[in-house]
Structures are given as C-alpha cells and as structure tokens.
Amino acid sequence: MMDPQNNISFEVILKEALDKGRYVKVAFFNSYHEFHSVCAVMKHTDSGIALTTGHLIQIDKIVSIDEVSAPNYSHIIDFTCDC
C-alpha cells in the first residue's frame, strides 16, 4: 500500500493500478450509493472499472485508492463509522 503522505496524485495511482495490475485498497460508492472498501486488482473495461472481487464501478465513484483520495472526494476527511 502506498503512503498517502508522499503526495502522489490520485491520477497516477489510478493509472498505475490499471496498467500494472497492482493489488490495491479501493474505496468506492456502488450504484445505490453504498460505501464499500475492498482490496483487489483493478482492470479497465468498456463500461468502467472491474475489480477482481466482481464489483464493476465507474471511475467517478472511486473515493480513494490506497488511501489517496480522488479529487471529487478530497473534501471528506473520514469515511469510518462510529456505529
């Protein structure tokens, strides 16, 4: 897992994950806006991003990869639950 403090951009991490088939921690919203966090290999498809877990997601629904926030979600600090 990459260190989120080392200033690597989300776009670079996304490209590396797709090009190199790295195992990454992906946080995302599904089509029902349910939050998920999984460790998987990502693959680009015609309809979005396929994860080895079986999830198919859109790039704009990815919250973070290896703890590096996507630009659309950088304003949200904490996705944990205090349940």
Biotite code that builds the C-alpha atoms (Angstrom):
import biotite.structure as struc

atoms = struc.array([
    struc.Atom([0.000, 0.000, 0.000], chain_id="A", res_id=1, res_name="MET", atom_name="CA", element="C"),
    struc.Atom([1.291, 3.454, -0.846], chain_id="A", res_id=2, res_name="MET", atom_name="CA", element="C"),
    struc.Atom([1.878, 6.120, 1.771], chain_id="A", res_id=3, res_name="ASP", atom_name="CA", element="C"),
    struc.Atom([-0.832, 8.792, 1.310], chain_id="A", res_id=4, res_name="PRO", atom_name="CA", element="C"),
    struc.Atom([1.526, 11.416, 2.692], chain_id="A", res_id=5, res_name="GLN", atom_name="CA", element="C"),
    struc.Atom([4.017, 11.187, -0.174], chain_id="A", res_id=6, res_name="ASN", atom_name="CA", element="C"),
    struc.Atom([1.991, 13.480, -2.479], chain_id="A", res_id=7, res_name="ASN", atom_name="CA", element="C"),
    struc.Atom([1.438, 11.005, -5.298], chain_id="A", res_id=8, res_name="ILE", atom_name="CA", element="C"),
    struc.Atom([-1.637, 12.151, -7.189], chain_id="A", res_id=9, res_name="SER", atom_name="CA", element="C"),
    struc.Atom([-4.783, 10.097, -7.439], chain_id="A", res_id=10, res_name="PHE", atom_name="CA", element="C"),
    struc.Atom([-4.492, 10.032, -11.227], chain_id="A", res_id=11, res_name="GLU", atom_name="CA", element="C"),
    struc.Atom([-1.004, 8.498, -11.042], chain_id="A", res_id=12, res_name="VAL", atom_name="CA", element="C"),
    struc.Atom([-2.122, 5.829, -8.592], chain_id="A", res_id=13, res_name="ILE", atom_name="CA", element="C"),
    struc.Atom([-5.188, 5.018, -10.710], chain_id="A", res_id=14, res_name="LEU", atom_name="CA", element="C"),
    struc.Atom([-3.096, 4.722, -13.876], chain_id="A", res_id=15, res_name="LYS", atom_name="CA", element="C"),
    struc.Atom([-0.506, 2.505, -12.167], chain_id="A", res_id=16, res_name="GLU", atom_name="CA", element="C"),
    struc.Atom([-3.184, 0.281, -10.665], chain_id="A", res_id=17, res_name="ALA", atom_name="CA", element="C"),
    struc.Atom([-4.806, -0.204, -14.075], chain_id="A", res_id=18, res_name="LEU", atom_name="CA", element="C"),
    struc.Atom([-1.597, -0.516, -16.120], chain_id="A", res_id=19, res_name="ASP", atom_name="CA", element="C"),
    struc.Atom([0.405, -2.710, -13.759], chain_id="A", res_id=20, res_name="LYS", atom_name="CA", element="C"),
    struc.Atom([-2.359, -4.836, -12.259], chain_id="A", res_id=21, res_name="GLY", atom_name="CA", element="C"),
    struc.Atom([-1.344, -3.951, -8.712], chain_id="A", res_id=22, res_name="ARG", atom_name="CA", element="C"),
    struc.Atom([-3.308, -5.199, -5.717], chain_id="A", res_id=23, res_name="TYR", atom_name="CA", element="C"),
    struc.Atom([-4.788, -2.032, -4.137], chain_id="A", res_id=24, res_name="VAL", atom_name="CA", element="C"),
    struc.Atom([-7.246, -0.964, -1.462], chain_id="A", res_id=25, res_name="LYS", atom_name="CA", element="C"),
    struc.Atom([-10.183, 0.663, -3.261], chain_id="A", res_id=26, res_name="VAL", atom_name="CA", element="C"),
    struc.Atom([-12.934, 2.656, -1.546], chain_id="A", res_id=27, res_name="ALA", atom_name="CA", element="C"),
    struc.Atom([-15.963, 3.435, -3.702], chain_id="A", res_id=28, res_name="PHE", atom_name="CA", element="C"),
    struc.Atom([-19.706, 4.012, -3.887], chain_id="A", res_id=29, res_name="PHE", atom_name="CA", element="C"),
    struc.Atom([-21.820, 1.494, -5.770], chain_id="A", res_id=30, res_name="ASN", atom_name="CA", element="C"),
    struc.Atom([-24.835, 2.340, -7.928], chain_id="A", res_id=31, res_name="SER", atom_name="CA", element="C"),
    struc.Atom([-27.023, 2.510, -4.761], chain_id="A", res_id=32, res_name="TYR", atom_name="CA", element="C"),
    struc.Atom([-24.547, 4.984, -3.181], chain_id="A", res_id=33, res_name="HIS", atom_name="CA", element="C"),
    struc.Atom([-23.460, 2.356, -0.649], chain_id="A", res_id=34, res_name="GLU", atom_name="CA", element="C"),
    struc.Atom([-19.874, 2.780, 0.517], chain_id="A", res_id=35, res_name="PHE", atom_name="CA", element="C"),
    struc.Atom([-17.503, -0.168, 0.008], chain_id="A", res_id=36, res_name="HIS", atom_name="CA", element="C"),
    struc.Atom([-13.828, -0.710, 0.715], chain_id="A", res_id=37, res_name="SER", atom_name="CA", element="C"),
    struc.Atom([-12.092, -3.761, -0.758], chain_id="A", res_id=38, res_name="VAL", atom_name="CA", element="C"),
    struc.Atom([-8.621, -4.958, -1.660], chain_id="A", res_id=39, res_name="CYS", atom_name="CA", element="C"),
    struc.Atom([-8.482, -6.062, -5.280], chain_id="A", res_id=40, res_name="ALA", atom_name="CA", element="C"),
    struc.Atom([-6.800, -5.821, -8.657], chain_id="A", res_id=41, res_name="VAL", atom_name="CA", element="C"),
    struc.Atom([-8.392, -3.263, -10.998], chain_id="A", res_id=42, res_name="MET", atom_name="CA", element="C"),
    struc.Atom([-8.963, -3.663, -14.721], chain_id="A", res_id=43, res_name="LYS", atom_name="CA", element="C"),
    struc.Atom([-10.327, -1.075, -17.181], chain_id="A", res_id=44, res_name="HIS", atom_name="CA", element="C"),
    struc.Atom([-13.352, -2.205, -19.209], chain_id="A", res_id=45, res_name="THR", atom_name="CA", element="C"),
    struc.Atom([-15.646, -0.527, -21.742], chain_id="A", res_id=46, res_name="ASP", atom_name="CA", element="C"),
    struc.Atom([-18.230, 0.082, -19.028], chain_id="A", res_id=47, res_name="SER", atom_name="CA", element="C"),
    struc.Atom([-15.987, 1.191, -16.158], chain_id="A", res_id=48, res_name="GLY", atom_name="CA", element="C"),
    struc.Atom([-13.547, -0.434, -13.777], chain_id="A", res_id=49, res_name="ILE", atom_name="CA", element="C"),
    struc.Atom([-13.774, -4.134, -12.968], chain_id="A", res_id=50, res_name="ALA", atom_name="CA", element="C"),
    struc.Atom([-12.395, -5.389, -9.669], chain_id="A", res_id=51, res_name="LEU", atom_name="CA", element="C"),
    struc.Atom([-11.289, -8.964, -9.033], chain_id="A", res_id=52, res_name="THR", atom_name="CA", element="C"),
    struc.Atom([-13.942, -9.037, -6.285], chain_id="A", res_id=53, res_name="THR", atom_name="CA", element="C"),
    struc.Atom([-16.600, -8.913, -9.016], chain_id="A", res_id=54, res_name="GLY", atom_name="CA", element="C"),
    struc.Atom([-17.565, -5.279, -8.496], chain_id="A", res_id=55, res_name="HIS", atom_name="CA", element="C"),
    struc.Atom([-17.990, -3.077, -11.574], chain_id="A", res_id=56, res_name="LEU", atom_name="CA", element="C"),
    struc.Atom([-17.641, 0.614, -10.766], chain_id="A", res_id=57, res_name="ILE", atom_name="CA", element="C"),
    struc.Atom([-17.422, 3.964, -12.528], chain_id="A", res_id=58, res_name="GLN", atom_name="CA", element="C"),
    struc.Atom([-14.231, 5.989, -12.149], chain_id="A", res_id=59, res_name="ILE", atom_name="CA", element="C"),
    struc.Atom([-16.172, 8.959, -10.736], chain_id="A", res_id=60, res_name="ASP", atom_name="CA", element="C"),
    struc.Atom([-17.484, 6.729, -7.911], chain_id="A", res_id=61, res_name="LYS", atom_name="CA", element="C"),
    struc.Atom([-13.983, 5.838, -6.643], chain_id="A", res_id=62, res_name="ILE", atom_name="CA", element="C"),
    struc.Atom([-13.390, 7.583, -3.310], chain_id="A", res_id=63, res_name="VAL", atom_name="CA", element="C"),
    struc.Atom([-9.772, 6.531, -2.804], chain_id="A", res_id=64, res_name="SER", atom_name="CA", element="C"),
    struc.Atom([-7.075, 4.114, -3.883], chain_id="A", res_id=65, res_name="ILE", atom_name="CA", element="C"),
    struc.Atom([-4.512, 3.091, -1.278], chain_id="A", res_id=66, res_name="ASP", atom_name="CA", element="C"),
    struc.Atom([-5.785, 5.889, 0.997], chain_id="A", res_id=67, res_name="GLU", atom_name="CA", element="C"),
    struc.Atom([-5.196, 8.613, -1.623], chain_id="A", res_id=68, res_name="VAL", atom_name="CA", element="C"),
    struc.Atom([-8.461, 10.498, -2.144], chain_id="A", res_id=69, res_name="SER", atom_name="CA", element="C"),
    struc.Atom([-9.975, 11.109, -5.545], chain_id="A", res_id=70, res_name="ALA", atom_name="CA", element="C"),
    struc.Atom([-10.403, 14.809, -6.393], chain_id="A", res_id=71, res_name="PRO", atom_name="CA", element="C"),
    struc.Atom([-14.210, 14.514, -6.129], chain_id="A", res_id=72, res_name="ASN", atom_name="CA", element="C"),
    struc.Atom([-13.967, 13.236, -2.541], chain_id="A", res_id=73, res_name="TYR", atom_name="CA", element="C"),
    struc.Atom([-10.905, 15.051, -1.155], chain_id="A", res_id=74, res_name="SER", atom_name="CA", element="C"),
    struc.Atom([-13.148, 17.294, 0.974], chain_id="A", res_id=75, res_name="HIS", atom_name="CA", element="C"),
    struc.Atom([-14.373, 14.314, 3.013], chain_id="A", res_id=76, res_name="ILE", atom_name="CA", element="C"),
    struc.Atom([-11.918, 13.533, 5.779], chain_id="A", res_id=77, res_name="ILE", atom_name="CA", element="C"),
    struc.Atom([-13.366, 10.414, 7.395], chain_id="A", res_id=78, res_name="ASP", atom_name="CA", element="C"),
    struc.Atom([-15.386, 7.542, 5.930], chain_id="A", res_id=79, res_name="PHE", atom_name="CA", element="C"),
    struc.Atom([-15.331, 5.445, 9.116], chain_id="A", res_id=80, res_name="THR", atom_name="CA", element="C"),
    struc.Atom([-18.423, 4.520, 11.050], chain_id="A", res_id=81, res_name="CYS", atom_name="CA", element="C"),
    struc.Atom([-18.913, 5.126, 14.762], chain_id="A", res_id=82, res_name="ASP", atom_name="CA", element="C"),
    struc.Atom([-21.649, 2.502, 14.960], chain_id="A", res_id=83, res_name="CYS", atom_name="CA", element="C"),
])
